[in-house]
């Protein structure tokens, strides 16, 4: 199942990945590029939530 997290600066950006660690890396990149705020990808990966993929949700209907 995919994982996702939203921007820690509340800009509305949501990052997704196949693992919490991938989300952490993507969130780190976003925070540095968009907000000039350094974050530790391992720490922010803790905020990633596991979510049902759109494909799985559609198949379940």
C-alpha positions in Angstrom: 0.0 0.0 0.0 1.2 3.5 -0.7 2.1 6.0 2.0 1.6 9.8 2.1 2.1 12.9 4.1 1.4 16.6 3.8 3.7 19.5 4.0 4.8 20.5 7.4 4.4 24.2 6.5 0.8 23.7 5.5 1.2 24.8 1.9 -1.2 22.1 0.7 1.4 19.9 -0.9 1.0 16.2 -0.4 3.8 13.8 -1.1 3.4 10.1 -1.8 5.6 7.0 -2.0 5.7 3.3 -1.8 7.2 3.3 1.7 7.4 5.7 4.7 11.1 6.2 4.0 10.4 7.3 0.4 7.8 9.8 1.7 10.4 11.1 4.1 12.9 11.7 1.4 10.3 13.4 -0.9 9.1 15.5 2.0 12.7 16.5 2.8 13.2 17.6 -0.8 10.0 19.6 -0.8 10.7 21.3 2.5 14.2 22.4 1.3 13.2 23.4 -2.2 9.9 25.1 -1.4 10.4 26.5 2.1 14.2 26.5 2.6 13.7 24.4 5.8 16.0 21.5 6.3 14.4 18.4 7.8 15.7 14.9 8.6 14.0 12.4 6.2 14.1 9.7 8.9 12.2 11.8 11.4 9.6 13.1 8.9 9.0 9.6 7.6 7.3 9.0 11.0 4.5 11.3 9.8 3.8 9.1 6.7 0.5 7.3 6.9 -0.3 4.1 5.0 -3.3 4.6 2.7 -5.3 2.5 0.4 -4.4 3.0 -3.2 -7.0 4.4 -5.6 -6.9 1.1 -7.6 -7.6 -1.0 -4.5 -10.4 1.3 -3.4 -12.0 1.1 -6.9 -11.7 -2.7 -7.0 -13.3 -3.0 -3.5 -16.5 -1.3 -4.8 
